[in-house]
């Protein structure tokens, strides 16, 4: 349970940092579509962080995406 909570918090922190950076970097005045772009990019980065953390911690096999069939 603590590992899952830590992974979720890491994804949420990545989301927050990316969203804050993009809002600060994008030239103003911001429109609704700009906020949509910021949210979608931040979501993509947050899910990417979560995916990479899950692959690197929980799945230690050499073939993460493929499993060999039993004969």
FENLINCOR-V968470 format. One record per residue. PHI is phi in degrees with one decimal (NA if undefined). Layout:
# FENLINCOR-V968470
((PHI) (PHI))
This chain:
# FENLINCOR-V968470
((NA) (-63.6) (-66.4) (-63.3) (-63.4) (-65.8) (-65.7) (-66.7) (-64.4) (-64.2) (-65.9) (-66.6) (-64.8) (-62.4) (-58.7) (-63.4) (-66.4) (-66.1) (-63.3) (-65.3) (-64.5) (-68.3) (-66.2) (-72.2) (-82.0) (-67.5) (-70.8) (-90.8) (-75.2) (-82.8) (-100.8) (-62.8) (-67.2) (-64.8) (-66.3) (-65.6) (-65.6) (-60.5) (-66.2) (-71.1) (-67.5) (-64.8) (-65.4) (-60.5) (-67.7) (-61.9) (-68.9) (-65.0) (-63.0) (-63.1) (-62.9) (-64.1) (-67.9) (-66.7) (-67.1) (-80.6) (-105.2) (-89.7) (-109.4) (-95.9) (-73.0) (-75.1) (-109.0) (-73.2) (-95.8) (-126.9) (-119.4) (-78.3) (-80.3) (-78.9) (-92.1))
